[in-house]
Amino acid sequence: MENNHQNENKPPAETGAHDTERQQTPYGSNQPFFTPPPQASPFETPVRRKHSGPGIASFIVSLAMYLVCVLLLVGAVVTVKDIIDPATGSFDPSDVESLMEKTPSFALIGLGFLAVGLGQLVALVLGIIGLAQKERSKVFAILGTVFSGLFVGVIGLIMLIGLAAAGG
């Protein structure tokens, strides 16, 4: 009976949302048991992040350098096809010297390959800068970094193989 007298002296319980939260809380804590995530309005458009400017530039420069590389390879094949013996598939080194004298474009093709390598390095740096930008979409930065990184990595590997072959 004593419990009934104590309950009579208590103030009436508050009603409202706070009460229902208290009923749903586990183990008597003051935190709500479940709070639903905020719902987006069907009329609001989702926020789209802008693409990274350096990332777009990296992607475009990398693809352009691949295209230039293919064009340079075609130019080199067309230039060298005259000195290759079709029967054996080999050439005389003295013919290469005469080719250099006859067609100065052969030297320009070599310089073009150096320019492509530098362009891919620039694309790699731009891609890394694009990856470092916050609050921007990184799709083009990732693509540009991967494309240029593959090119730079393959050229670096070829250079290491050449150095190893020359040294040993």
Summary of the structure (lengths in Angstrom):
residues: 168
radius of gyration: 35.1
end to end distance: 102.2
largest distance: 119.3
contacts: 413
relative contact order: 0.14
helix: 68%
strand: 1%
